[in-house]
Amino acid sequence: MRISAPGRAVISAGLGTLLLTGVSAATAQATPAKYSITFAQAPAVKTVYAATDAAASCRLNTITITRTSMCMDVGARVDLRKNGKPVGSASFDIKHSMTLKTNKLKWAESFTVGKARLVNAGGIHVAVSVGGGKGVKTAVKFPQGSTLGPAHKGTVGYAASVGKKKQLASPASYRFTFTKAGYTAGGFTYKSAKYRCDDMFWGPKKRTKNPGCVFPSASPIFTLSRGDAKVRQSANHILDAQRKIAGHPGASTPLHRITNEKTINAHRKAMCAKVHNPDPKKYDCDEYPFAASKEGGNPARGSTRIISAGDNRSAGARLGGFYKAQRVLNGDGYYVHIK
């Protein structure tokens, strides 16, 4: 596309192609020169999930997330053009590392505008702003106006505000603005993975876990060990059920938590009402998938087993603790691993 204007600079970023529009110095030409704006499609940023408690690690043009961490590496390029011809470029990466807290509403992010490969493109300055979404305040520290070339590091502080038994979800929105003498400012924006903050863990009278934040699209893993005597029977039943049931729920596909007590009780009744229990004081009917999951309550796609009441309740307590630790809310997906 051609537009008559005094000057242009084009920016290509890992999430799209952005531009600087500019005004060149006055010229003595009788006829205004023609300048062009060229868009070059850059690699799209993809999202991958890492099943680990360690911080996510970066790969170029990829957002890698765990339940509480995100690493994002975006490739970017600034192209300078005059009269439709390229006259210079600066290529660089922008790398982000964000870590959430499951029991706090404040968290931090670090980012680096990497060392730029410059080709006749000196004197381009960069400034950064970050929005946290509704209910989230941000504080950016960065050497604003620094020149592309050497790497420049920055940080973002986040502080969320969420009401009792409420939640909010939003990505961070990054805006990079570039300036150069003789050109008007321009820039590009992109977003982080969506985080979620909540204050949903309450008992009848008091909070059972402090509010905090996670990346909800990263499904956490609930783990039981067959070597643990306190939950051995539960672990063995789950593993046998996962192997037997089509689709291997919880292993190959996630379970999804439900919190409606009426539905949970209905699931448990559907699975266990007709199962003979020789001594209800000593034994429980254990069902899988769990009654407190969307996948539970279907005898045709589930399994029951009479096991020790103590074992069953120990496993149930650990599942409840897992929900709190990983902030697994109604509808959230999670996996079940037996080792």
VMD Tcl script that draws the C-alpha trace (Angstrom):
set ca {
  {0.00 0.00 0.00}
  {1.44 3.44 -0.88}
  {0.66 6.61 1.02}
  {2.05 10.04 0.38}
  {3.72 11.21 3.56}
  {6.99 12.75 4.64}
  {8.57 9.62 6.26}
  {7.93 6.10 7.52}
  {9.57 3.38 9.67}
  {8.08 -0.11 9.86}
  {8.27 -2.43 12.90}
  {7.72 -6.18 12.68}
  {7.04 -8.02 15.97}
  {6.63 -11.66 16.93}
  {2.86 -11.20 17.38}
  {2.25 -9.23 14.21}
  {3.68 -6.35 12.23}
  {3.73 -2.84 13.56}
  {4.99 0.44 12.24}
  {6.45 3.83 12.94}
  {5.04 6.68 10.90}
  {7.29 9.67 10.67}
  {7.86 13.14 9.38}
  {11.21 13.75 7.69}
  {13.03 17.03 7.76}
  {11.89 19.68 5.33}
  {13.03 19.04 1.82}
  {13.63 21.28 -1.14}
  {11.93 18.90 -3.56}
  {9.25 20.54 -5.61}
  {7.14 17.37 -5.62}
  {6.63 15.53 -2.32}
  {8.47 12.24 -2.25}
  {6.44 9.05 -2.01}
  {6.94 6.75 0.93}
  {5.64 3.23 1.45}
  {4.45 1.22 4.42}
  {5.30 -2.48 4.10}
  {3.89 -5.23 6.30}
  {5.87 -8.48 6.58}
  {4.16 -11.35 8.42}
  {6.29 -12.46 11.35}
  {6.16 -15.87 13.14}
  {3.11 -16.21 15.37}
  {3.64 -16.76 19.08}
  {2.36 -20.16 20.22}
  {1.53 -21.34 23.73}
  {2.90 -24.53 25.28}
  {2.34 -25.99 28.74}
  {5.06 -27.40 30.96}
  {4.03 -29.97 33.60}
  {6.59 -28.99 36.19}
  {6.89 -27.08 39.44}
  {10.00 -25.35 38.12}
  {9.80 -21.98 36.43}
  {8.90 -22.08 32.75}
  {11.81 -21.79 30.32}
  {11.83 -19.72 27.13}
  {11.79 -20.60 23.46}
  {11.68 -18.02 20.67}
  {8.18 -16.94 19.61}
  {6.66 -19.14 22.30}
  {4.76 -18.55 25.53}
  {5.59 -21.35 27.96}
  {3.46 -21.52 31.10}
  {3.10 -23.61 34.23}
  {0.42 -23.10 36.86}
  {2.37 -20.19 38.35}
  {5.03 -19.09 35.86}
  {5.29 -17.77 32.32}
  {8.25 -17.33 30.00}
  {7.63 -15.52 26.72}
  {10.19 -14.78 24.02}
  {9.06 -12.51 21.17}
  {11.13 -11.86 18.08}
  {10.90 -8.29 16.77}
  {12.39 -6.21 13.97}
  {12.36 -2.51 13.16}
  {12.61 -1.78 9.42}
  {13.36 1.74 8.20}
  {12.19 2.57 4.66}
  {12.37 5.65 2.51}
  {10.65 6.07 -0.83}
  {9.71 2.40 -0.72}
  {13.27 1.19 -0.29}
  {14.70 -0.33 2.91}
  {17.41 1.81 4.39}
  {18.02 0.08 7.72}
  {16.84 -2.45 10.27}
  {17.18 -3.48 13.90}
  {16.42 -7.08 14.93}
  {16.06 -8.15 18.57}
  {14.17 -10.37 21.01}
  {11.95 -9.33 23.89}
  {11.99 -11.90 26.67}
  {9.56 -11.97 29.64}
  {9.53 -13.98 32.86}
  {6.49 -13.71 35.17}
  {5.95 -15.59 38.45}
  {2.58 -15.61 40.22}
  {1.91 -16.32 43.90}
  {-0.87 -18.75 44.89}
  {-1.32 -17.01 48.25}
  {-0.69 -13.37 47.35}
  {-2.21 -10.74 45.07}
  {1.13 -9.12 44.28}
  {3.65 -10.57 41.88}
  {6.53 -9.56 39.64}
  {7.80 -9.84 36.10}
  {11.18 -9.20 34.55}
  {11.78 -8.51 30.88}
  {14.67 -7.77 28.57}
  {14.76 -5.92 25.28}
  {17.67 -7.87 23.87}
  {20.79 -6.81 22.07}
  {19.80 -5.53 18.64}
  {21.44 -6.38 15.35}
  {21.64 -2.97 13.70}
  {21.93 -2.32 9.98}
  {21.99 1.44 9.32}
  {19.41 1.89 12.08}
  {21.05 3.87 14.85}
  {19.21 6.35 17.01}
  {15.97 4.38 17.54}
  {14.68 4.80 21.08}
  {12.28 2.52 22.96}
  {9.77 3.07 25.78}
  {7.60 0.44 27.47}
  {4.20 0.54 29.19}
  {2.24 -2.38 30.68}
  {-1.44 -2.70 31.55}
  {-2.64 -5.35 33.96}
  {-6.35 -5.35 33.14}
  {-9.33 -4.36 35.29}
  {-8.56 -4.66 38.99}
  {-4.78 -4.93 38.49}
  {-2.34 -2.06 38.99}
  {1.11 -2.08 37.40}
  {4.40 -0.33 38.06}
  {7.01 -0.44 35.26}
  {10.71 0.19 35.81}
  {12.66 0.54 32.57}
  {15.25 2.97 31.16}
  {12.60 4.72 29.07}
  {13.94 6.25 25.88}
  {17.02 4.03 25.79}
  {18.52 3.40 22.36}
  {18.18 0.08 20.56}
  {21.52 -1.67 20.38}
  {22.66 -2.92 23.77}
  {20.26 -5.04 25.85}
  {18.03 -3.19 28.32}
  {16.33 -4.79 31.31}
  {13.07 -3.86 33.05}
  {10.62 -5.06 35.68}
  {6.88 -4.89 36.23}
  {5.19 -5.02 39.63}
  {1.56 -6.17 39.72}
  {-1.03 -5.69 42.47}
  {-4.53 -7.14 42.08}
  {-7.66 -6.26 44.03}
  {-10.40 -8.91 44.21}
  {-13.51 -9.08 46.40}
  {-14.61 -11.83 48.76}
  {-15.63 -14.95 46.81}
  {-14.79 -13.14 43.58}
  {-12.24 -13.65 40.82}
  {-10.74 -11.68 37.96}
  {-8.92 -12.85 34.86}
  {-6.82 -10.86 32.42}
  {-3.62 -10.93 30.40}
  {-0.98 -8.27 30.76}
  {-0.87 -5.95 27.75}
  {2.54 -4.67 26.65}
  {3.08 -1.61 24.48}
  {6.46 -0.81 22.98}
  {6.85 2.67 21.52}
  {9.74 3.55 19.22}
  {10.97 7.01 18.27}
  {13.66 8.32 15.99}
  {14.66 11.83 15.10}
  {12.61 12.93 12.12}
  {9.88 10.32 12.64}
  {6.71 10.41 14.66}
  {6.31 7.82 17.40}
  {4.82 4.40 16.69}
  {4.83 0.99 18.23}
  {3.18 -2.36 18.77}
  {1.32 -4.25 21.46}
  {0.94 -7.89 22.47}
  {-0.33 -9.80 25.49}
  {0.83 -12.31 28.06}
  {-0.93 -15.53 28.93}
  {-4.12 -14.87 30.91}
  {-3.71 -14.99 34.68}
  {-6.50 -15.34 37.21}
  {-6.67 -14.01 40.77}
  {-9.36 -15.11 43.23}
  {-10.57 -15.08 46.81}
  {-12.78 -18.16 46.48}
  {-11.60 -20.40 49.31}
  {-13.97 -19.74 52.19}
  {-15.56 -21.93 54.83}
  {-18.88 -21.13 56.52}
  {-17.36 -18.27 58.51}
  {-13.76 -17.67 57.53}
  {-11.31 -17.84 54.68}
  {-9.51 -21.16 54.30}
  {-6.77 -19.90 51.98}
  {-5.46 -16.43 51.29}
  {-6.30 -15.00 47.86}
  {-3.77 -15.57 45.11}
  {-3.20 -16.03 41.39}
  {-2.50 -18.75 38.81}
  {-2.47 -19.29 35.06}
  {-5.77 -21.19 34.78}
  {-5.12 -22.65 31.32}
  {-2.21 -24.69 32.72}
  {-3.79 -27.79 34.28}
  {-2.03 -28.90 37.49}
  {-1.33 -32.53 38.42}
  {-2.67 -34.30 41.53}
  {-0.29 -37.07 42.54}
  {-0.71 -40.12 44.80}
  {1.85 -42.84 45.42}
  {1.18 -46.55 45.66}
  {4.16 -46.66 47.99}
  {2.39 -44.45 50.54}
  {0.64 -46.75 53.03}
  {-1.90 -44.10 53.98}
  {-3.34 -43.85 50.44}
  {-2.15 -47.08 48.82}
  {-5.66 -48.50 48.28}
  {-6.92 -45.27 46.73}
  {-3.86 -45.03 44.48}
  {-4.22 -48.64 43.30}
  {-7.92 -48.15 42.55}
  {-7.30 -44.96 40.56}
  {-4.52 -46.53 38.51}
  {-6.62 -49.61 37.73}
  {-9.58 -47.40 36.78}
  {-7.50 -45.16 34.53}
  {-6.20 -48.22 32.67}
  {-9.67 -49.76 32.33}
  {-11.89 -46.80 31.43}
  {-11.97 -45.66 27.81}
  {-10.16 -42.36 27.35}
  {-8.11 -42.88 30.52}
  {-9.74 -39.96 32.41}
  {-7.33 -38.03 34.54}
  {-4.34 -39.60 32.81}
  {-4.70 -38.86 29.09}
  {-7.52 -36.33 29.46}
  {-8.13 -33.96 32.39}
  {-10.82 -34.16 35.02}
  {-12.76 -30.95 35.75}
  {-13.62 -29.90 39.27}
  {-17.22 -29.20 40.31}
  {-18.16 -27.54 43.58}
  {-21.96 -27.89 43.70}
  {-22.63 -30.16 46.69}
  {-25.98 -31.34 45.33}
  {-24.32 -32.52 42.11}
  {-21.41 -34.11 43.99}
  {-23.79 -36.07 46.24}
  {-25.80 -37.15 43.19}
  {-22.62 -38.41 41.53}
  {-21.63 -40.34 44.64}
  {-25.09 -41.88 44.96}
  {-25.17 -42.87 41.28}
  {-21.87 -44.72 41.69}
  {-22.13 -46.23 45.17}
  {-25.81 -46.63 46.13}
  {-25.94 -50.23 44.89}
  {-22.44 -51.25 45.97}
  {-22.37 -53.64 48.94}
  {-20.33 -52.34 51.87}
  {-19.75 -55.07 54.50}
  {-18.98 -52.61 57.29}
  {-19.62 -48.85 56.66}
  {-17.70 -48.03 59.86}
  {-14.51 -49.57 58.48}
  {-14.91 -49.23 54.74}
  {-15.92 -46.64 52.15}
  {-17.12 -46.95 48.60}
  {-14.38 -45.29 46.56}
  {-15.41 -43.99 43.14}
  {-13.36 -42.85 40.17}
  {-13.55 -40.44 38.40}
  {-14.11 -38.47 41.58}
  {-17.64 -37.49 42.54}
  {-16.43 -33.87 42.67}
  {-15.52 -33.93 38.98}
  {-17.59 -33.26 35.89}
  {-16.60 -36.71 34.64}
  {-17.86 -38.48 37.77}
  {-21.27 -40.02 38.48}
  {-21.51 -42.26 35.41}
  {-21.41 -46.01 36.26}
  {-20.89 -46.85 32.59}
  {-17.68 -44.79 32.50}
  {-16.47 -45.16 36.07}
  {-15.20 -47.56 38.68}
  {-16.03 -48.34 42.32}
  {-14.14 -50.30 44.97}
  {-14.61 -50.89 48.68}
  {-11.50 -49.67 50.47}
  {-10.43 -48.67 53.97}
  {-12.33 -45.62 55.23}
  {-9.10 -44.15 56.54}
  {-7.35 -44.57 53.22}
  {-10.26 -43.07 51.28}
  {-10.53 -40.06 53.57}
  {-6.78 -39.45 53.58}
  {-6.82 -39.37 49.78}
  {-9.86 -37.08 49.84}
  {-8.13 -34.69 52.25}
  {-5.09 -34.56 49.97}
  {-7.30 -33.83 46.98}
  {-8.91 -30.96 48.91}
  {-5.46 -29.65 49.82}
  {-4.42 -29.88 46.18}
  {-7.43 -27.80 45.13}
  {-6.35 -25.08 47.56}
  {-2.63 -25.25 46.80}
  {-3.20 -24.99 43.03}
  {-6.29 -22.78 43.25}
  {-8.40 -25.29 41.31}
  {-11.80 -23.62 40.98}
  {-15.13 -24.84 39.65}
  {-14.63 -25.97 36.05}
  {-10.83 -26.06 36.18}
  {-9.11 -29.01 34.55}
  {-6.47 -31.10 36.32}
  {-4.68 -34.42 35.86}
  {-4.29 -37.34 38.26}
  {-0.93 -39.11 38.32}
  {-0.27 -42.36 40.21}
  {3.32 -43.25 40.80}
}
mol new
graphics top color blue
foreach p $ca { graphics top sphere $p radius 0.5 }
foreach p [lrange $ca 0 end-1] q [lrange $ca 1 end] { graphics top cylinder $p $q radius 0.2 }
display resetview
